[in-house]
Amino acid sequence: MRLASGILPLRKILNANVSVGLGVDGSASNDAAHMLNEARPAMLLARISKGTQAFGCDTGPSEMTPRQALHLATRGGAQVLGRAHDVGQISVGFCADIAMFRTDTLAMAGGAVHDPVGALMLCASGNADYTIVNGKVVVGQGRLFTVDLQPLIEKHNTYAKQLALGAF
């Protein structure tokens, strides 16, 4: 949507057994590197492209469910990268990376009661409350433990300004 380059016929591609994964851009392109914020529009665009072909508001959801979108963001990405054997799912022998989100928040109210995965994909996507990377907790109670964030943000903004001004 950002580049206005059209809507990928995602269902058609998946039905042709083409491997599809989702990725994120970083702050250099003004994106937040937030996988849920990429999975949600991918799901919604797949739904709306179907909805534009037929009348009725219930024609699109079957084109991409929340679980299918989460699959593209996890196992699909692992498969595209040739890493389906060690990342992309919570299984014995796989890398121990996991993000956990609270579902008892106002942003998740209602949705998470009957479908927590659906709520992650359809409700407001907040930051992870806990993130474990390679078995180490790097985010706890929404706070990043591995870096002093404020100086990093200041340095990043300085570089971003220099980049925008062509100072490099």
Secondary structure, 3 states (H helix, E strand, C coil): CCCCCCCCCHHHHHHCCCCCCCCCCCHHHCCCCCHHHHHHHHHHHHHHHHHCCCCCCCCCHHHCCHHHHHHHHHHHHHHHCCCCCCCCCCCCCCCCCEEECCCCCHHHCCHHHHCHHHHHHHCCCCCCCEEEECCEEEEECCEECCCCHHHHHHHHHHHHHHHHCCCC
